[in-house]
Amino acid sequence: MAKKKPQYSLVNNLRWYFRQVQRYFPGLKWDILGTVVVTALTGVIGVIVPAWLVGLLASRAHFSYFVEVALGMAVALAAAGAASTFLKFYADAWGSNLRAKLAVALHQLTYQMPYQQLQTPHVQEQFHQSFSNALSWTLAGAEAIFRSTKGLLADGVTLLIFTATLSAFTPWLFVLVLVAAVIGYWGLQSYRQWYETNKANWATQRRQTSYLGRTAYALENGKDMRLYHIGDWYQSHYEALLQARMHWQRADSTRTAVAELIGDVAGFVRDGAAYTMLVLAAAAQTLSIAQFTLLFGVTNQFVALTNGLLMDWHQLQKASLDLQELRAFTDHQTPAPTQPLAAADASQLAKRPVTIQFEHVSYLYPEAENPTLRDVSFTLAGGERLALVGVNGAGKSTLSKLMMGLLDPTSGTIRINGIDAATLPPQTRYALFAPVFQESTLIAADVAQNVAMTAEPDARRVQAALKQADLTQTVADLKQGVHTQLTRNLHDDGADLSGGQAQKLMLARALHKDAPVLILDEPTAALDAIAESAVYQMYATLTTGKTSLFISHRLASTRFCDQIIFLADGRIAEQGTHEELLNAHGRYAEMYAIQSKYYQKEVKQDGSGQVVLG
Ligand SMILES: Nc1ncnc2c1ncn2[C@@H]1O[C@H](COP(=O)(O)OP(=O)(O)OP(=O)(O)O)[C@@H](O)[C@H]1O
């Protein structure tokens, strides 16, 4: 496969990373500087002082002076060691915390970017790869870049000091070490090229394994594990993935080993030649014993530092590769702030009840082949209750998301009180709607906070919303009433709600928001028949003074609405009141007849006492 050119160069990634350091932990750069100084000092002391001591011994210096130098070296090395440990702990902790901060920033970005953009499959894949390659563990890009930069600078500065010594005394040794380093670098570079073309597989496997691992051990799947043998399904997928992962791991290890082996062979030749030459020079007395000791130490350090430098450089380049997706994801444009509304538009928008118009609206999901909605036009007049019905997948939820501004029409216009909704700032638009979605999203907070979605709820308003959603008694029965924590994710004694209770709580949340447009997307799907009937009866009261959209599969419930739209294949197939649609004898009437047949069957008992349908 052709080598893909990285989008962000190493220098660009380093500049970006150190901007993040400056933003979150500016102290980290002093830590890096300290590490560089301490590493260089340790290296220099460790090489120069032994040579000095050997020189003192050879010149028969005074014993007490010899001891002073030796003690001084021991103390200096111990102090440098302690400083190095101290700096390392701080730096590593900061490096990890910075990675965590970047992960939080990544998640915040997902809230800020348009919902529609987040629905795009390639953006979702980029998000997963950003997390997997750059943020998921200590050696992922966003932490590896810091560790390798620190190592590279520390080894680099020390190496410069030794280069001066080595090239002055024995240039041939210097050249030898450099040639070996170039060969080692070539080996590692060939590994990196392979890694770059294959790393996407790695991230995909990691995401899939993590999904299977998480769900296979999720306690809430216990029922399906037992009754549908879902455990076998997990097991077989998990094992297949582990096999694939082992295959990749083996390929990765083999490539790494070959790359390192090339460097090792070059190193072996280098060491053999260097030490032989040094010993021969000492034997021929071209070098004094102190010079021999110094050069021996410098060569050792030089070799170790060159190897370290090479490895750090390799890790740095790899970290830079691992940052590509994160950089690309964070560079997604968050929408430019929209202009504040003109005074005339603001007062128009403030009118109640709110009127909504769809004008020839079509919608094609990003990367989908066919439009989900086609040329949809209707008016939801202020204070009106509109029911949206149709078979599964007809586009009902999509239409409601377009209305709220979560999705933008591919073509056509949505007007709110006559104003083109595309010109409204997102927060202004979201404030107009209080939705109850199909799925409940309880947060790990107390009941009142779940209703008000704020840290300090107004008790009176919370109670009013709970009462309207018929939850007063259920909440009163909880151990600490409205202060009972929900879910056990953060609180060990958190309460669990049933599906229906959770759905009622979502209704209370929407009512508490008190927005001018109420959107109920199958709000009764999880409710029992009595609760469902209560919601229908309450519906008239709940929506008084508001405009509302009601999505339901129970056609009996749509009778309470002023207008019904029957969606089929993304188009408005039928539109009118309940009676008008029944009289039209179309698909709505057909669906209604099928549903009502089951409700209206007469229940009788036969002679044997068995219950039979009439
Ligand atoms: N994020 C998405 N990307 C691509 N297609 C999508 C996406 N979300 C929904 N769709 C498709 O759009 C179509 C309409 O989905 P939608 O959820 O609006 O239907 P619905 O009428 O609300 O269905 P239901 O009655 O089952 O809730 C479906 O074919 C669905 O697969």
The ligand as a Tripos MOL2 file, in Angstrom:
@<TRIPOS>MOLECULE
LIG
   31    33     1     0     0
SMALL
NO_CHARGES

@<TRIPOS>ATOM
      1 N1        -27.7760    8.5000   11.8770 N.pl3     1 LIG1
      2 C1        -28.3620    7.9310   10.8190 C.ar      1 LIG1
      3 N2        -27.6690    7.7160    9.6920 N.ar      1 LIG1
      4 C2        -28.2460    7.1560    8.6000 C.ar      1 LIG1
      5 N3        -29.5450    6.7840    8.5530 N.ar      1 LIG1
      6 C3        -30.2830    6.9830    9.6660 C.ar      1 LIG1
      7 C4        -29.7460    7.5540   10.8470 C.ar      1 LIG1
      8 N4        -30.7440    7.6280   11.7650 N.ar      1 LIG1
      9 C5        -31.8490    7.1080   11.1830 C.ar      1 LIG1
     10 N5        -31.5700    6.7320    9.9190 N.ar      1 LIG1
     11 C6        -32.4930    6.1120    8.9580 C.3       1 LIG1
     12 O1        -33.5530    7.0210    8.6930 O.3       1 LIG1
     13 C7        -34.7580    6.3270    8.5670 C.3       1 LIG1
     14 C8        -35.8280    6.9530    9.4570 C.3       1 LIG1
     15 O2        -35.4430    6.7820   10.8160 O.3       1 LIG1
     16 P1        -36.3370    7.4020   11.9730 P.3       1 LIG1
     17 O3        -35.7010    7.0400   13.2680 O.co2     1 LIG1
     18 O4        -36.5890    8.8250   11.6990 O.co2     1 LIG1
     19 O5        -37.6970    6.5770   11.7810 O.3       1 LIG1
     20 P2        -38.9870    6.5100   12.6910 P.3       1 LIG1
     21 O6        -40.1450    6.7190   11.7870 O.co2     1 LIG1
     22 O7        -38.8680    7.4220   13.8640 O.co2     1 LIG1
     23 O8        -38.9160    4.9830   13.1630 O.3       1 LIG1
     24 P3        -39.4980    4.2610   14.4860 P.3       1 LIG1
     25 O9        -40.9870    4.2420   14.3530 O.co2     1 LIG1
     26 O10       -38.9420    2.8920   14.3730 O.co2     1 LIG1
     27 O11       -38.9970    5.0190   15.6630 O.co2     1 LIG1
     28 C9        -34.4860    4.8580    8.8860 C.3       1 LIG1
     29 O12       -34.3930    4.1520    7.6750 O.3       1 LIG1
     30 C10       -33.1500    4.8880    9.5710 C.3       1 LIG1
     31 O13       -32.3880    3.7480    9.2970 O.3       1 LIG1
@<TRIPOS>BOND
     1     1     2 1
     2     2     3 ar
     3     2     7 ar
     4     3     4 ar
     5     4     5 ar
     6     5     6 ar
     7     6     7 ar
     8     6    10 ar
     9     7     8 ar
    10     8     9 ar
    11     9    10 ar
    12    10    11 1
    13    11    12 1
    14    11    30 1
    15    12    13 1
    16    13    14 1
    17    13    28 1
    18    14    15 1
    19    15    16 1
    20    16    17 2
    21    16    18 1
    22    16    19 1
    23    19    20 1
    24    20    21 2
    25    20    22 1
    26    20    23 1
    27    23    24 1
    28    24    25 2
    29    24    26 1
    30    24    27 1
    31    28    29 1
    32    28    30 1
    33    30    31 1
@<TRIPOS>SUBSTRUCTURE
     1 LIG1         1 GROUP 0 **** ****
